Amino acid sequence: MDAAAPIQPVVISKYHYLDGKRQRFSSGEFIVSILPMIETEGMTKDDIGALIEKTQMNMQEEFTKISMETLARRNLRNKAD
């Protein structure tokens, strides 16, 4: 916390690439989401635990959301095949 550098959370979705019906790997996609920057100026070492918990929770929520989106896209693509 001495540097008071901001934290830039970046989340990458799950990569869905296995075509279960055909038992083969297919092309896939993933989503990269850049969350709002978290300022740490004025924080102390006592704030680290809460900062980690809040950041991890926000990143996990985003991961779940964007991973569901890539899965939905894959399912649509598989229906079209």
N, CA, C and O atoms as a Tinker XYZ file with bonds, in Angstrom:
   324  protein
     1  N      0.820000   -1.175000    0.000000    73     2
     2  CA     0.000000    0.000000    0.000000    64     1     3
     3  C      0.872000    1.250000    0.000000    63     2     4     5
     4  O      0.381000    2.365000   -0.174000    81     3
     5  N      2.149000    1.051000    0.194000    73     3     6
     6  CA     3.049000    2.202000    0.240000    64     5     7
     7  C      3.059000    2.976000   -1.070000    63     6     8     9
     8  O      3.152000    4.203000   -1.069000    81     7
     9  N      2.964000    2.268000   -2.179000    73     7    10
    10  CA     3.016000    2.932000   -3.483000    64     9    11
    11  C      1.697000    3.603000   -3.839000    63    10    12    13
    12  O      1.670000    4.488000   -4.694000    81    11
    13  N      0.613000    3.205000   -3.206000    73    11    14
    14  CA    -0.724000    3.739000   -3.490000    64    13    15
    15  C     -1.086000    3.591000   -4.967000    63    14    16    17
    16  O     -1.811000    4.413000   -5.527000    81    15
    17  N     -0.570000    2.532000   -5.584000    73    15    18
    18  CA    -0.852000    2.284000   -7.000000    64    17    19
    19  C     -2.265000    1.727000   -7.154000    63    18    20    21
    20  O     -2.697000    0.904000   -6.347000    81    19
    21  N     -2.981000    2.166000   -8.174000    73    19    22
    22  CA    -4.321000    1.631000   -8.402000    64    21    23
    23  C     -4.252000    0.180000   -8.884000    63    22    24    25
    24  O     -3.231000   -0.277000   -9.397000    81    23
    25  N     -5.352000   -0.519000   -8.706000    73    23    26
    26  CA    -5.475000   -1.906000   -9.156000    64    25    27
    27  C     -6.401000   -1.915000  -10.365000    63    26    28    29
    28  O     -7.476000   -1.315000  -10.336000    81    27
    29  N     -5.981000   -2.598000  -11.430000    73    27    30
    30  CA    -6.802000   -2.709000  -12.635000    64    29    31
    31  C     -7.225000   -4.167000  -12.804000    63    30    32    33
    32  O     -6.470000   -4.965000  -13.359000    81    31
    33  N     -8.430000   -4.528000  -12.330000    73    31    34
    34  CA    -8.878000   -5.916000  -12.469000    64    33    35
    35  C     -9.223000   -6.255000  -13.921000    63    34    36    37
    36  O     -9.943000   -5.518000  -14.594000    81    35
    37  N     -8.696000   -7.379000  -14.381000    73    35    38
    38  CA    -8.972000   -7.887000  -15.724000    64    37    39
    39  C     -9.468000   -9.318000  -15.565000    63    38    40    41
    40  O     -8.830000  -10.132000  -14.896000    81    39
    41  N    -10.608000   -9.623000  -16.182000    73    39    42
    42  CA   -11.229000  -10.938000  -16.052000    64    41    43
    43  C    -11.354000  -11.563000  -17.436000    63    42    44    45
    44  O    -11.784000  -10.908000  -18.385000    81    43
    45  N    -10.973000  -12.836000  -17.545000    73    43    46
    46  CA   -11.094000  -13.575000  -18.801000    64    45    47
    47  C    -12.085000  -14.710000  -18.576000    63    46    48    49
    48  O    -11.955000  -15.486000  -17.629000    81    47
    49  N    -13.070000  -14.795000  -19.454000    73    47    50
    50  CA   -14.109000  -15.812000  -19.308000    64    49    51
    51  C    -13.555000  -17.209000  -19.521000    63    50    52    53
    52  O    -12.435000  -17.393000  -19.999000    81    51
    53  N    -14.358000  -18.169000  -19.159000    73    51    54
    54  CA   -14.048000  -19.560000  -19.452000    64    53    55
    55  C    -14.051000  -19.729000  -20.968000    63    54    56    57
    56  O    -14.834000  -19.089000  -21.670000    81    55
    57  N    -13.183000  -20.581000  -21.458000    73    55    58
    58  CA   -13.041000  -20.806000  -22.892000    64    57    59
    59  C    -13.745000  -22.108000  -23.243000    63    58    60    61
    60  O    -13.267000  -23.184000  -22.884000    81    59
    61  N    -14.872000  -22.027000  -23.937000    73    59    62
    62  CA   -15.656000  -23.204000  -24.311000    64    61    63
    63  C    -15.252000  -23.631000  -25.719000    63    62    64    65
    64  O    -15.522000  -22.922000  -26.689000    81    63
    65  N    -14.614000  -24.776000  -25.829000    73    63    66
    66  CA   -14.115000  -25.204000  -27.130000    64    65    67
    67  C    -14.353000  -26.681000  -27.431000    63    66    68    69
    68  O    -13.998000  -27.144000  -28.515000    81    67
    69  N    -14.939000  -27.428000  -26.512000    73    67    70
    70  CA   -15.146000  -28.849000  -26.743000    64    69    71
    71  C    -16.555000  -29.089000  -27.265000    63    70    72    73
    72  O    -17.539000  -28.727000  -26.619000    81    71
    73  N    -16.642000  -29.697000  -28.432000    73    71    74
    74  CA   -17.923000  -30.070000  -29.022000    64    73    75
    75  C    -18.243000  -31.471000  -28.515000    63    74    76    77
    76  O    -17.735000  -32.460000  -29.045000    81    75
    77  N    -19.086000  -31.554000  -27.490000    73    75    78
    78  CA   -19.391000  -32.826000  -26.855000    64    77    79
    79  C    -20.098000  -33.815000  -27.762000    63    78    80    81
    80  O    -19.863000  -35.019000  -27.665000    81    79
    81  N    -20.955000  -33.327000  -28.636000    73    79    82
    82  CA   -21.693000  -34.221000  -29.537000    64    81    83
    83  C    -20.754000  -34.930000  -30.509000    63    82    84    85
    84  O    -20.887000  -36.127000  -30.766000    81    83
    85  N    -19.829000  -34.185000  -31.027000    73    83    86
    86  CA   -18.922000  -34.741000  -32.038000    64    85    87
    87  C    -17.610000  -35.239000  -31.441000    63    86    88    89
    88  O    -16.761000  -35.772000  -32.157000    81    87
    89  N    -17.445000  -35.068000  -30.143000    73    87    90
    90  CA   -16.226000  -35.486000  -29.458000    64    89    91
    91  C    -14.974000  -34.918000  -30.130000    63    90    92    93
    92  O    -14.028000  -35.641000  -30.442000    81    91
    93  N    -15.000000  -33.613000  -30.339000    73    91    94
    94  CA   -13.841000  -32.967000  -30.952000    64    93    95
    95  C    -13.692000  -31.553000  -30.410000    63    94    96    97
    96  O    -14.621000  -30.960000  -29.862000    81    95
    97  N    -12.502000  -31.054000  -30.586000    73    95    98
    98  CA   -12.248000  -29.670000  -30.244000    64    97    99
    99  C    -12.685000  -28.810000  -31.415000    63    98   100   101
   100  O    -12.468000  -29.162000  -32.575000    81    99
   101  N    -13.291000  -27.704000  -31.108000    73    99   102
   102  CA   -13.708000  -26.786000  -32.159000    64   101   103
   103  C    -13.188000  -25.394000  -31.812000    63   102   104   105
   104  O    -12.594000  -25.174000  -30.757000    81   103
   105  N    -13.426000  -24.480000  -32.718000    73   103   106
   106  CA   -13.006000  -23.115000  -32.412000    64   105   107
   107  C    -13.837000  -22.613000  -31.240000    63   106   108   109
   108  O    -14.956000  -23.074000  -31.016000    81   107
   109  N    -13.310000  -21.717000  -30.535000    73   107   110
   110  CA   -14.010000  -21.187000  -29.379000    64   109   111
   111  C    -13.758000  -19.705000  -29.263000    63   110   112   113
   112  O    -13.104000  -19.097000  -30.110000    81   111
   113  N    -14.276000  -19.149000  -28.225000    73   111   114
   114  CA   -14.060000  -17.735000  -27.988000    64   113   115
   115  C    -14.043000  -17.487000  -26.495000    63   114   116   117
   116  O    -14.510000  -18.302000  -25.700000    81   115
   117  N    -13.507000  -16.370000  -26.146000    73   115   118
   118  CA   -13.523000  -15.945000  -24.759000    64   117   119
   119  C    -13.738000  -14.442000  -24.742000    63   118   120   121
   120  O    -13.565000  -13.762000  -25.753000    81   119
   121  N    -14.112000  -13.947000  -23.597000    73   119   122
   122  CA   -14.366000  -12.522000  -23.418000    64   121   123
   123  C    -13.380000  -11.994000  -22.385000    63   122   124   125
   124  O    -13.162000  -12.614000  -21.343000    81   123
   125  N    -12.797000  -10.862000  -22.680000    73   123   126
   126  CA   -11.928000  -10.175000  -21.728000    64   125   127
   127  C    -12.693000   -8.952000  -21.236000    63   126   128   129
   128  O    -13.152000   -8.129000  -22.027000    81   127
   129  N    -12.820000   -8.850000  -19.932000    73   127   130
   130  CA   -13.554000   -7.738000  -19.334000    64   129   131
   131  C    -12.615000   -6.957000  -18.417000    63   130   132   133
   132  O    -11.979000   -7.525000  -17.529000    81   131
   133  N    -12.540000   -5.670000  -18.643000    73   131   134
   134  CA   -11.715000   -4.801000  -17.808000    64   133   135
   135  C    -12.654000   -4.057000  -16.865000    63   134   136   137
   136  O    -13.471000   -3.238000  -17.284000    81   135
   137  N    -12.514000   -4.363000  -15.601000    73   135   138
   138  CA   -13.378000   -3.754000  -14.589000    64   137   139
   139  C    -12.856000   -2.367000  -14.223000    63   138   140   141
   140  O    -11.717000   -2.026000  -14.543000    81   139
   141  N    -13.678000   -1.575000  -13.560000    73   139   142
   142  CA   -13.225000   -0.238000  -13.157000    64   141   143
   143  C    -11.983000   -0.306000  -12.258000    63   142   144   145
   144  O    -11.838000   -1.203000  -11.428000    81   143
   145  N    -11.113000    0.656000  -12.453000    73   143   146
   146  CA    -9.893000    0.742000  -11.666000    64   145   147
   147  C    -10.244000    0.977000  -10.195000    63   146   148   149
   148  O    -11.191000    1.693000   -9.870000    81   147
   149  N     -9.468000    0.366000   -9.335000    73   147   150
   150  CA    -9.673000    0.514000   -7.891000    64   149   151
   151  C     -8.534000    1.368000   -7.336000    63   150   152   153
   152  O     -7.367000    0.981000   -7.394000    81   151
   153  N     -8.882000    2.498000   -6.815000    73   151   154
   154  CA    -7.882000    3.388000   -6.224000    64   153   155
   155  C     -7.488000    2.868000   -4.844000    63   154   156   157
   156  O     -8.340000    2.417000   -4.079000    81   155
   157  N     -6.213000    2.932000   -4.535000    73   155   158
   158  CA    -5.731000    2.476000   -3.230000    64   157   159
   159  C     -5.118000    3.609000   -2.414000    63   158   160   161
   160  O     -4.639000    3.395000   -1.300000    81   159
   161  N     -5.137000    4.790000   -2.967000    73   159   162
   162  CA    -4.564000    5.932000   -2.254000    64   161   163
   163  C     -5.288000    6.122000   -0.922000    63   162   164   165
   164  O     -6.518000    6.123000   -0.864000    81   163
   165  N     -4.523000    6.278000    0.122000    73   163   166
   166  CA    -5.089000    6.481000    1.450000    64   165   167
   167  C     -5.358000    5.187000    2.201000    63   166   168   169
   168  O     -5.702000    5.221000    3.382000    81   167
   169  N     -5.206000    4.043000    1.534000    73   167   170
   170  CA    -5.420000    2.764000    2.208000    64   169   171
   171  C     -4.163000    2.377000    2.979000    63   170   172   173
   172  O     -3.050000    2.783000    2.646000    81   171
   173  N     -4.380000    1.584000    4.012000    73   171   174
   174  CA    -3.263000    1.090000    4.815000    64   173   175
   175  C     -3.202000   -0.428000    4.714000    63   174   176   177
   176  O     -4.058000   -1.056000    4.093000    81   175
   177  N     -2.193000   -0.999000    5.325000    73   175   178
   178  CA    -2.065000   -2.459000    5.327000    64   177   179
   179  C     -3.262000   -3.113000    6.003000    63   178   180   181
   180  O     -3.592000   -4.259000    5.700000    81   179
   181  N     -3.906000   -2.412000    6.900000    73   179   182
   182  CA    -5.099000   -2.943000    7.568000    64   181   183
   183  C     -6.275000   -3.092000    6.602000    63   182   184   185
   184  O     -7.205000   -3.851000    6.876000    81   183
   185  N     -6.244000   -2.384000    5.488000    73   183   186
   186  CA    -7.329000   -2.431000    4.503000    64   185   187
   187  C     -7.161000   -3.554000    3.476000    63   186   188   189
   188  O     -8.075000   -3.817000    2.695000    81   187
   189  N     -6.016000   -4.211000    3.471000    73   187   190
   190  CA    -5.709000   -5.190000    2.422000    64   189   191
   191  C     -6.709000   -6.341000    2.391000    63   190   192   193
   192  O     -7.165000   -6.726000    1.314000    81   191
   193  N     -7.054000   -6.892000    3.535000    73   191   194
   194  CA    -7.982000   -8.028000    3.572000    64   193   195
   195  C     -9.321000   -7.698000    2.935000    63   194   196   197
   196  O     -9.821000   -8.464000    2.112000    81   195
   197  N     -9.902000   -6.571000    3.305000    73   195   198
   198  CA   -11.194000   -6.161000    2.749000    64   197   199
   199  C    -11.063000   -5.840000    1.265000    63   198   200   201
   200  O    -11.966000   -6.133000    0.482000    81   199
   201  N     -9.949000   -5.242000    0.881000    73   199   202
   202  CA    -9.713000   -4.912000   -0.530000    64   201   203
   203  C     -9.635000   -6.187000   -1.371000    63   202   204   205
   204  O    -10.230000   -6.260000   -2.446000    81   203
   205  N     -8.913000   -7.174000   -0.890000    73   203   206
   206  CA    -8.795000   -8.450000   -1.607000    64   205   207
   207  C    -10.157000   -9.114000   -1.726000    63   206   208   209
   208  O    -10.529000   -9.582000   -2.802000    81   207
   209  N    -10.893000   -9.156000   -0.641000    73   207   210
   210  CA   -12.205000   -9.811000   -0.642000    64   209   211
   211  C    -13.169000   -9.134000   -1.615000    63   210   212   213
   212  O    -13.846000   -9.808000   -2.392000    81   211
   213  N    -13.231000   -7.820000   -1.573000    73   211   214
   214  CA   -14.137000   -7.081000   -2.456000    64   213   215
   215  C    -13.731000   -7.250000   -3.923000    63   214   216   217
   216  O    -14.580000   -7.460000   -4.789000    81   215
   217  N    -12.438000   -7.157000   -4.192000    73   215   218
   218  CA   -11.946000   -7.285000   -5.562000    64   217   219
   219  C    -12.214000   -8.684000   -6.103000    63   218   220   221
   220  O    -12.668000   -8.837000   -7.237000    81   219
   221  N    -11.937000   -9.701000   -5.298000    73   219   222
   222  CA   -12.159000  -11.080000   -5.728000    64   221   223
   223  C    -13.639000  -11.336000   -5.990000    63   222   224   225
   224  O    -13.987000  -12.003000   -6.965000    81   223
   225  N    -14.509000  -10.818000   -5.135000    73   223   226
   226  CA   -15.950000  -11.007000   -5.307000    64   225   227
   227  C    -16.421000  -10.352000   -6.610000    63   226   228   229
   228  O    -17.185000  -10.952000   -7.367000    81   227
   229  N    -15.968000   -9.126000   -6.869000    73   227   230
   230  CA   -16.349000   -8.438000   -8.109000    64   229   231
   231  C    -15.845000   -9.184000   -9.337000    63   230   232   233
   232  O    -16.557000   -9.304000  -10.334000    81   231
   233  N    -14.617000   -9.682000   -9.260000    73   231   234
   234  CA   -14.052000  -10.410000  -10.391000    64   233   235
   235  C    -14.771000  -11.741000  -10.603000    63   234   236   237
   236  O    -14.997000  -12.140000  -11.745000    81   235
   237  N    -15.130000  -12.430000   -9.529000    73   235   238
   238  CA   -15.840000  -13.705000   -9.646000    64   237   239
   239  C    -17.221000  -13.505000  -10.258000    63   238   240   241
   240  O    -17.647000  -14.296000  -11.099000    81   239
   241  N    -17.922000  -12.459000   -9.844000    73   239   242
   242  CA   -19.238000  -12.158000  -10.424000    64   241   243
   243  C    -19.118000  -11.902000  -11.926000    63   242   244   245
   244  O    -19.931000  -12.388000  -12.712000    81   243
   245  N    -18.112000  -11.145000  -12.313000    73   243   246
   246  CA   -17.904000  -10.845000  -13.731000    64   245   247
   247  C    -17.520000  -12.107000  -14.496000    63   246   248   249
   248  O    -17.998000  -12.322000  -15.610000    81   247
   249  N    -16.663000  -12.942000  -13.913000    73   247   250
   250  CA   -16.258000  -14.194000  -14.548000    64   249   251
   251  C    -17.473000  -15.076000  -14.816000    63   250   252   253
   252  O    -17.616000  -15.628000  -15.908000    81   251
   253  N    -18.340000  -15.206000  -13.828000    73   251   254
   254  CA   -19.545000  -16.023000  -13.988000    64   253   255
   255  C    -20.424000  -15.469000  -15.102000    63   254   256   257
   256  O    -20.921000  -16.224000  -15.938000    81   255
   257  N    -20.614000  -14.162000  -15.113000    73   255   258
   258  CA   -21.473000  -13.526000  -16.114000    64   257   259
   259  C    -20.926000  -13.714000  -17.527000    63   258   260   261
   260  O    -21.660000  -14.133000  -18.422000    81   259
   261  N    -19.665000  -13.414000  -17.731000    73   259   262
   262  CA   -19.127000  -13.490000  -19.090000    64   261   263
   263  C    -18.896000  -14.933000  -19.529000    63   262   264   265
   264  O    -18.919000  -15.221000  -20.725000    81   263
   265  N    -18.674000  -15.839000  -18.586000    73   263   266
   266  CA   -18.544000  -17.254000  -18.945000    64   265   267
   267  C    -19.885000  -17.813000  -19.398000    63   266   268   269
   268  O    -19.938000  -18.629000  -20.318000    81   267
   269  N    -20.962000  -17.385000  -18.764000    73   267   270
   270  CA   -22.298000  -17.808000  -19.200000    64   269   271
   271  C    -22.584000  -17.283000  -20.603000    63   270   272   273
   272  O    -23.233000  -17.958000  -21.402000    81   271
   273  N    -22.102000  -16.090000  -20.897000    73   271   274
   274  CA   -22.305000  -15.512000  -22.225000    64   273   275
   275  C    -21.565000  -16.315000  -23.295000    63   274   276   277
   276  O    -22.118000  -16.576000  -24.364000    81   275
   277  N    -20.327000  -16.706000  -23.018000    73   275   278
   278  CA   -19.596000  -17.500000  -24.015000    64   277   279
   279  C    -20.231000  -18.876000  -24.187000    63   278   280   281
   280  O    -20.246000  -19.413000  -25.295000    81   279
   281  N    -20.753000  -19.451000  -23.112000    73   279   282
   282  CA   -21.431000  -20.746000  -23.206000    64   281   283
   283  C    -22.700000  -20.622000  -24.047000    63   282   284   285
   284  O    -22.983000  -21.487000  -24.875000    81   283
   285  N    -23.458000  -19.557000  -23.838000    73   283   286
   286  CA   -24.676000  -19.344000  -24.626000    64   285   287
   287  C    -24.336000  -19.176000  -26.104000    63   286   288   289
   288  O    -25.040000  -19.703000  -26.966000    81   287
   289  N    -23.277000  -18.457000  -26.397000    73   287   290
   290  CA   -22.857000  -18.284000  -27.795000    64   289   291
   291  C    -22.451000  -19.616000  -28.409000    63   290   292   293
   292  O    -22.783000  -19.901000  -29.559000    81   291
   293  N    -21.736000  -20.428000  -27.645000    73   291   294
   294  CA   -21.320000  -21.739000  -28.150000    64   293   295
   295  C    -22.538000  -22.607000  -28.427000    63   294   296   297
   296  O    -22.602000  -23.288000  -29.451000    81   295
   297  N    -23.505000  -22.583000  -27.513000    73   295   298
   298  CA   -24.712000  -23.386000  -27.703000    64   297   299
   299  C    -25.481000  -22.949000  -28.943000    63   298   300   301
   300  O    -26.007000  -23.790000  -29.673000    81   299
   301  N    -25.552000  -21.655000  -29.185000    73   299   302
   302  CA   -26.214000  -21.164000  -30.399000    64   301   303
   303  C    -25.466000  -21.620000  -31.647000    63   302   304   305
   304  O    -26.076000  -22.011000  -32.641000    81   303
   305  N    -24.154000  -21.565000  -31.582000    73   303   306
   306  CA   -23.330000  -21.984000  -32.717000    64   305   307
   307  C    -23.513000  -23.478000  -32.979000    63   306   308   309
   308  O    -23.586000  -23.902000  -34.132000    81   307
   309  N    -23.587000  -24.280000  -31.906000    73   307   310
   310  CA   -23.761000  -25.726000  -32.065000    64   309   311
   311  C    -25.132000  -26.068000  -32.638000    63   310   312   313
   312  O    -25.254000  -27.021000  -33.408000    81   311
   313  N    -26.162000  -25.311000  -32.277000    73   311   314
   314  CA   -27.499000  -25.549000  -32.826000    64   313   315
   315  C    -27.536000  -25.259000  -34.319000    63   314   316   317
   316  O    -28.260000  -25.912000  -35.071000    81   315
   317  N    -26.750000  -24.277000  -34.741000    73   315   318
   318  CA   -26.719000  -23.904000  -36.153000    64   317   319
   319  C    -26.000000  -24.955000  -36.997000    63   318   320   321
   320  O    -26.234000  -25.056000  -38.202000    81   319
   321  N    -25.126000  -25.736000  -36.362000    73   319   322
   322  CA   -24.356000  -26.753000  -37.115000    64   321   323
   323  C    -25.179000  -27.940000  -37.461000    63   322   324
   324  O    -24.681000  -28.875000  -38.088000    81   323
